[in-house]
Structures are given as C-alpha cells and as structure tokens.
Amino acid sequence: MRIRAAPLRLVGRTEIGVKAEHGARWLALAGFHRDTLHGREVRLASIGAEMSRVRECAGAPHRVAEAALALVRRHVHDLEGLSAGAAAALWLAARDLGGPRPLGDFLRCSKADKSAVRRAAWRLNEAARGRRPPLEEYVKIVAARARLPAPVVRRALEILAGNRKAVMGRNPWVLAAASLWLAAYKEYGMLIRLANAAGVTIVGVKGAARRMRV
C-alpha cells in the first residue's frame, strides 16, 4: 500500500493548509499542532509574560511566579482573560506559599479590573479543587454578557450535546462562544461580540465552530 505524504512545510502549519488528499494522518497532525503550539502553548506564553510583568511591578518573589505558572499550566483553559488570570494566579500562589499579599498589590500592576481578577481567582481556585463548572454554565455566562435571548442559549446547548466528542477537553470559553455563534447563524458581528464576551480570540472561536456539526 502506498502512503501519500504531505509536504514537510505543512507539518508546521494548521489544518487550513492541509488538504484532504494528504490523508487523515496529516490532517490529524496539523490539528494537533494547532491545538498545542497555536493554542495552549501560545496562551501559556502570553500569560507567562504578563505574569512576569505583574510580579516585577508588585515586587513579589520569583517563587510566587513559579508557583503561579505551575497553577496556570494545569488549568489554562479555566482562565477567563490573560491579565485577570495572571494577577489572580499570582495572588493565589502567594496565599498558598504562606505569604499572602493584598489583592491591591497585584491590581495596581494589572490591566484588568478588580471584579475580573476576583472572578478569575474564584474560577482558578475552584478548578484547582476539582470543581470546574459544567460547560453549560460557561454558555450561560457568555450569553448573559453578550445579552443573547434564551432561545439562542437553548440552541447552543443542543449543539454542544450533539458534539460531545468534538468538544471534549477543549477550552470551555471558546466552546461556549462557538456554540452560541453557531446558534446565532454565524453572523460576523456576533462573532466579535461573543469572542469579547468570552475573553477569547475570534480565530479560536471559528476553529471550534468548524469542528462542530449543526
């Protein structure tokens, strides 16, 4: 049996550059590359950079940043925003290391507001305790921020229910925005609105929507 190989340049790109003729193996490899380097690792790098900036500004020791980054690495998909997530992780890490700092120390160095940091800290703390909310809750939160009606929310939940395997283990904020976008008939203005409400990128929402069947 002859195996058709894709050009090597496609290995370092997303599945957008890989055609079906290259075979399922290359499509899967390109998708894996997208989800790791273009997704999780890029997000971790961005949070790490913001965390270093906030830590230095707040005068926190390096070990706090190391503990915060370890916490974020385990629960990166539970973070709502980069700035709020970085400040929240540093605050929680300082507390867990036995040297708690006032939240204001990190707030004055963060680009996020107090309510966003507190919300991010609560979600990160719940995730660390194994209490991640169900995906349906993320959908309701994003829908409320985007001011979407109940019928759209119900349709989004139906879409998620029919795509359990496709959404397993992925960023819940991205999935919530993607399902709501599909439920709203993929209006571009709604895409921007939902991405902002979920604190994620437009590219991420469109990528998640492509994996779902409506």
C-alpha positions in Angstrom: 0.0 0.0 0.0 1.4 3.4 -1.0 1.1 6.2 1.6 0.7 9.7 0.2 2.9 12.1 2.1 2.2 15.7 2.7 4.8 18.4 2.0 7.0 18.9 5.1 6.1 22.6 5.2 2.5 21.6 6.1 3.7 19.9 9.4 4.4 23.3 10.9 1.0 24.8 9.9 -2.6 24.4 10.9 -5.0 22.1 9.0 -6.1 25.1 7.0 -3.0 24.4 4.7 -3.6 20.7 4.6 -5.9 19.2 2.0 -7.9 16.0 2.3 -5.7 14.4 -0.4 -2.8 14.4 2.1 -4.6 11.8 4.2 -6.2 11.6 7.6 -2.8 11.3 9.3 -1.6 14.6 8.2 -4.9 16.3 8.9 -4.7 14.9 12.5 -1.1 16.0 12.9 -1.9 19.5 11.7 -4.8 19.7 14.0 -2.6 18.6 16.9 -0.1 21.2 16.1 -2.8 23.9 16.1 -4.2 22.8 19.4 -0.8 22.7 21.1 1.5 25.3 19.7 -1.2 27.6 18.3 -3.5 27.2 21.2 -2.4 26.1 24.7 1.3 26.9 24.5 0.8 30.3 22.9 -1.8 31.1 25.6 0.6 29.9 28.3 3.4 32.1 26.9 1.2 35.1 26.8 0.1 34.6 30.4 3.7 33.9 31.5 4.8 37.2 30.0 2.0 39.1 31.7 2.7 37.3 35.0 6.4 38.3 34.9 5.5 41.9 34.3 2.9 42.0 37.2 5.2 40.1 39.5 8.1 42.5 39.0 5.8 45.5 39.3 4.3 44.2 42.6 7.7 43.1 44.0 6.7 39.5 44.6 9.4 36.9 44.9 10.3 34.6 41.9 8.9 31.5 43.7 5.5 33.1 43.6 5.6 33.5 39.9 6.9 29.9 39.5 4.0 28.5 41.6 1.5 30.7 39.8 2.8 29.5 36.4 2.5 25.9 37.5 -1.1 26.5 38.6 -1.9 28.1 35.3 -0.3 25.3 33.3 -2.6 22.8 35.0 -5.7 24.9 34.5 -5.0 27.2 31.5 -8.4 26.5 29.9 -10.2 27.7 33.1 -8.8 31.2 32.8 -11.1 33.9 31.6 -8.6 36.5 30.5 -4.9 36.9 30.3 -4.4 40.0 32.5 -7.0 38.9 35.1 -5.8 35.3 35.0 -2.1 36.4 35.6 -3.0 38.6 38.6 -5.3 36.0 40.0 -2.8 33.2 39.8 -0.1 35.3 41.5 -2.5 36.2 44.3 -3.5 32.6 44.9 0.1 31.4 44.6 1.3 33.9 47.2 -1.5 32.7 49.5 -0.7 29.0 49.0 3.0 29.6 49.7 2.2 31.1 53.1 3.0 34.7 52.2 -0.4 36.2 51.3 -0.4 39.6 49.7 -3.3 42.1 49.4 -5.1 41.8 46.1 -4.5 45.5 45.6 -0.7 44.8 45.3 -1.4 42.9 42.0 -4.4 45.0 40.9 -2.3 48.2 40.7 0.0 46.4 38.3 -2.7 44.6 36.3 -4.6 45.8 33.2 -7.8 44.1 34.5 -10.3 45.5 36.9 -10.9 44.2 40.4 -14.1 42.3 39.6 -12.4 40.5 36.7 -9.4 39.4 38.9 -11.7 38.2 41.7 -13.8 36.2 39.2 -10.7 34.7 37.7 -9.3 33.8 41.1 -12.5 32.1 42.1 -12.6 30.0 38.9 -9.0 29.1 39.2 -9.4 28.2 42.8 -12.4 26.0 42.0 -10.6 24.3 39.2 -7.6 23.5 41.4 -10.0 21.8 43.8 -11.6 19.8 41.0 -14.8 21.8 40.9 -14.8 23.1 37.4 -18.4 24.2 36.4 -20.2 22.2 33.7 -19.9 23.5 30.1 -23.5 24.7 30.2 -22.6 27.3 32.8 -19.9 28.8 30.6 -22.5 29.1 27.8 -25.0 30.9 30.1 -22.3 33.3 31.4 -21.1 34.2 27.8 -24.7 34.5 26.7 -25.6 36.8 29.6 -22.6 39.1 28.8 -23.5 39.2 25.1 -27.2 39.7 26.0 -28.5 36.9 24.0 -32.0 35.6 24.3 -33.0 32.2 25.9 -33.8 30.5 22.5 -30.2 31.1 21.3 -28.9 29.6 24.6 -31.1 26.6 24.3 -30.0 26.0 20.7 -26.3 26.4 21.7 -26.7 23.8 24.4 -28.3 21.4 21.9 -25.3 21.9 19.6 -22.9 21.1 22.4 -25.0 18.0 23.3 -24.6 16.7 19.8 -20.9 17.3 19.7 -19.7 15.8 23.0 -16.7 14.0 21.4 -15.6 17.0 19.4 -15.6 19.4 22.4 -14.0 17.1 25.0 -11.0 18.6 26.8 -11.1 21.9 25.0 -11.3 25.5 26.3 -14.8 25.9 27.7 -14.9 29.6 27.0 -14.0 29.0 23.3 -16.6 26.3 23.1 -19.3 28.4 24.7 -18.7 31.3 22.3 -18.5 28.9 19.3 -21.8 27.1 20.1 -23.6 30.5 20.6 -22.2 31.8 17.4 -23.5 28.7 15.5 -26.8 29.1 17.3 -26.9 32.7 16.1 -26.4 31.6 12.5 -22.7 32.7 12.3 -23.2 36.4 12.0 -19.8 38.1 11.9 -20.8 40.9 14.1 -22.0 38.4 16.6 -18.7 36.5 16.4 -16.7 39.6 17.6 -19.3 40.2 20.3 -19.1 36.6 21.6 -15.3 36.5 21.4 -15.1 39.6 23.5 -17.7 38.3 26.0 -15.8 35.1 26.4 -12.4 36.7 26.6 -11.0 34.6 23.7 -9.8 35.2 20.1 -12.0 35.2 17.0 -9.7 32.7 15.4 -10.2 30.3 18.3 -14.0 30.6 18.2 -14.1 30.0 14.4 -11.8 27.0 14.8 -14.0 25.4 17.4 -17.1 26.1 15.3 -15.6 24.3 12.4 -15.3 21.1 14.5 -19.0 21.1 15.4 -21.8 19.7 13.5 -25.1 21.6 13.4 
